[in-house]
Amino acid sequence: MSSVVKFTRSEVLEMAGYVPGRQPAPGSNVIKLNTNESPFPPSPKVAIAIKKFLLDDLVLRRYPNPQSLKLRQVAAAINGCKSQQVIVGNGSDELLRVSLDTFVEKDEQVAFFSPSYSLYPVLTRIRGGQIKSLPLFRDGVIYQPDLSGVKLFFLTTPNAPLGFSFSNDYIRELARGFNGILVVDEAYADFAEDNALALVNEFDNLVVLRTLSKSYGLASLRVGLGFAAPTLIEQLDKVRDSYNLDGLAQAGAQAALEDQDYLRKSVALVIDERQHLSIALQALGFKVEPSQTNFIFVTPPRGCSAAGLQVGLEKNGILVRYFPDPQLAHGLRISIGTKAEMGQLINVIEILLKNGDRQ
Ligand SMILES: Cc1ncc(COP(=O)(O)O)c(C=O)c1O
């Protein structure tokens, strides 16, 4: 038996790793609409804060604040809660993992709807939990799932990759009837009409996660925020890495959060483009799922396969996301870009449809 087989945990040996969307080399001449990053740079105040940090003789030599104290205070002030209700993570991905490590024992059930964020099953396997994947719709509509025996439930709202939101009434009912921890993953909430943040004051089994990777244009900095009752945060806090956010990330994220005017403007531009793109694609015969996010999920017109269209777009330097999962293989997820990028996307799609690039 090889060392790899002998020493690797069976859960790890048997699982497939997470496959992130393609990240072309910096400087590649592509329109990147495949991983829901912001089409806009972050607030200019972020670069100023990071430069200031780098020029300080001492700070790179020393460990950063282990609790990310200032950042938590700013996140709390902006969201109208106490800093004891906030945890920050190295991306919200870290907070998903910390949630599992804090609450889920080996072989306990972890549930989520399918389709939703494809990292959940990977993290659950690593933790040694049992995956309970639930259909997103029953008879074509959303429903309250039976969560008996489930320890932790990941609810993605707005849903990725379809883009619709669950209402707070729905989330309340779910949390109320659930004898476990409900993690509400709100990665795209800044683009939505409503969000579930206030529910952390109502339920002591509910965690809300946010990220600076999408609306704040800071995917590379890796900063996620978690909100929950102080009693839950206290436990989560023990499980994260002790210096989980480096000093640059703390400084940059704080500056980004403090510039809420900039956030509002970027978000408004994305929502505007989302509307324009949806209308333009509908006019070309696409079915467009209504979206509360910075992406749309679209089904191409009859005779045009999603997989074929994705390849055609890629040949023309435009990256969009195709999911081979049978529940999603009929469509494509397209991140919202700048007005110019959306114009080019529509032109290329028109040409591909006209040329009969239909597979
Ligand atoms: C639903 C959802 N949750 C979490 C994340 C991860 O965000 P972060 O970059 O903060 O790790 C993503 C990223 O695509 C996502 O789509």
The ligand as an SDF file (V2000), in Angstrom:
LIG
                    3D

 16 16  0  0  0  0  0  0  0  0999 V2000
  -22.6580   31.6040   -2.5130 C   0  0  0  0  0  0  0  0  0  0  0  0
  -21.2320   31.9300   -2.2780 C   0  0  0  0  0  0  0  0  0  0  0  0
  -20.7640   31.9100   -1.0200 N   0  0  0  0  0  0  0  0  0  0  0  0
  -19.4840   32.1920   -0.7360 C   0  0  0  0  0  0  0  0  0  0  0  0
  -18.5920   32.5050   -1.7560 C   0  0  0  0  0  0  0  0  0  0  0  0
  -17.1390   32.7340   -1.4200 C   0  0  0  0  0  0  0  0  0  0  0  0
  -16.8380   34.0300   -1.1620 O   0  0  0  0  0  0  0  0  0  0  0  0
  -15.4020   34.4530   -0.6360 P   0  0  0  0  0  0  0  0  0  0  0  0
  -14.6860   34.9990   -1.8100 O   0  0  0  0  0  0  0  0  0  0  0  0
  -15.6840   35.4860    0.4130 O   0  0  0  0  0  0  0  0  0  0  0  0
  -14.7290   33.2450   -0.0640 O   0  0  0  0  0  0  0  0  0  0  0  0
  -19.0250   32.5470   -3.0820 C   0  0  0  0  0  0  0  0  0  0  0  0
  -18.0720   32.8580   -4.1630 C   0  0  0  0  0  0  0  0  0  0  0  0
  -18.2740   32.6900   -5.3140 O   0  0  0  0  0  0  0  0  0  0  0  0
  -20.3820   32.2500   -3.3490 C   0  0  0  0  0  0  0  0  0  0  0  0
  -20.8480   32.2510   -4.6010 O   0  0  0  0  0  0  0  0  0  0  0  0
  1  2  1  0
  2  3  1  0
  2 15  2  0
  3  4  2  0
  4  5  1  0
  5  6  1  0
  5 12  2  0
  6  7  1  0
  7  8  1  0
  8  9  2  0
  8 10  1  0
  8 11  1  0
 12 13  1  0
 12 15  1  0
 13 14  2  0
 15 16  1  0
M  END
$$$$
